[in-house]
Amino acid sequence: MSSHPHDPPPGTAPTATATAPVPSWADTLRVYLEPPTLRMLLLGFSAGLPLLLVLGTLSFWLREAGVDRTTIGYLSWVGLAYAFKWVWAPLVDRLPIPLVTGWLGRRRSWLLLAQAMVVAGLVGMAFNDPRQDLMPLVWCALLVAFGSATQDIALDAYRIESAGTERQAALAAAYQTGYRLALIWAGAGALWIAARAELAPVAGVVVYQPGAWQTAYLVMASSMLLGTLTVLLSPEPVRLPLAKSRNAAEWLKSVLVEPFADFLRRYRWQAALMLALIATYRISDVVMGIMANPFYVDMGYTKDEVATVTKIYGVVMTLAGAFIGGVLAMRLGVFKVLTLGAVLSAASNLLFAWLGSQGHDVTALVFVISADNLSSGIASAAFIAYLSSLTNLQYSATQYALFTSMMLLLPKFLAGYSGRYVDAFGYSHFFVATALLGVPVLLLLWLVARLRAH
């Protein structure tokens, strides 16, 4: 998983049966060369691309443009679009788009509309300089976030309907691979392009150049065309029959109320503790993450250094952490690794406080990124396994979407005040405070573990 909470949702793993024949290794690997799997690789890239462009990469751009940290913190609330996507998910699932749906089908029409919103928003961001006028860029970023969240909804449905249960794990793996590649391209790639597009420094000093960022964001907008072509050249999956509802009230109940009610019926009063744990587990990472890029700018790290160490090497270390977390969860159990991940994620924030005292030190940055991303990968792997274990198969997609939305809501809201906190108390104090946010999480883990034992 990534070092921040913006992780792609795991696919539905196939259910093994006692009578099902075990495929050969050749047949298993051949699945990854099948057209549906390759399509999902490209669509996963399209899904992952917008995320950092309205969060991490954007915060680097804004800080370099001289936007104050308090404002950057507030602008991170753009990411709340991902936390509320469950609100309009039923519309994406059932509402046809005039003319387009008749041509492309229900899933592809929504994918195309969502991608068009992302492209339009990125182009709008490219042609607005935050130093001149910030609000037009903010509105364009909101359009990107809304389009991206809508694309996630449509793409989840497209993936599930594109193949049988036995192919879902392969589709999910391809999707996540494409998603990770997009995170590298939107993070390291955007910074690298902006650095290459800069004019020669004046008197040895690199000054802010909006044209460099315009080039980077236009390239990112054009990169979305890969997903658009994939949608246009892909078949519409077999349309699944929709359950009939007698009236609007019954439909709303089945879509929005019943998944909540089912969870409460199964866990009763213990559900409150579980929901509190879900809402706070990633709080240290999310609140700290918004100020990471402004911190790198203020510490004097160049675009190339940040791109290489945090956006490429960091993603590799996160994947390593996720693998380690998955192995440990199978050996030790999910809950023990969940606790280990919470401790490591909070403690790794203290290393950023230490990094702030080292000045411009790339070796120290590599060490801190290694520890932080490994910790986050371990925590993410265990947390995803825990969330999956709480869902009812009858409502798995809806309940998982609600859990992940709840996971982001409180941390994202608090993260909006991160810049104001840094301006008031400094980076070191801020990093220590984000580590302390993990203490209540450990208490909740202890309480939930005690309940599970009884």
Salt bridges, closest charged atoms under 4 A:
ASP7 OD1 - ARG180 NH1 3.74
ASP27 OD1 - ARG30 NH1 2.54
GLU34 OE1 - ARG167 NE 2.98
GLU64 OE2 - LYS303 NZ 2.73
ASP93 OD1 - ARG107 NH2 2.88
ASP152 OD2 - LYS85 NZ 3.75
ASP156 OD1 - ARG159 NH1 3.23
GLU161 OE2 - ARG107 NH2 2.63
GLU198 OE2 - LYS303 NZ 2.39
GLU236 OE1 - ARG108 NE 3.74
GLU250 OE1 - ARG246 NH2 2.86
GLU258 OE2 - ARG265 NH2 2.45
ASP262 OD2 - ARG266 NE 3.05
ASP285 OD2 - ARG282 NH2 2.49
ASP298 OD1 - ARG63 NE 2.91
ASP298 OD2 - ARG69 NH1 2.74
ASP304 OD2 - ARG196 NH2 2.70
GLU305 OE1 - HIS360 NE2 2.79
ASP423 OD1 - ARG69 NE 2.87
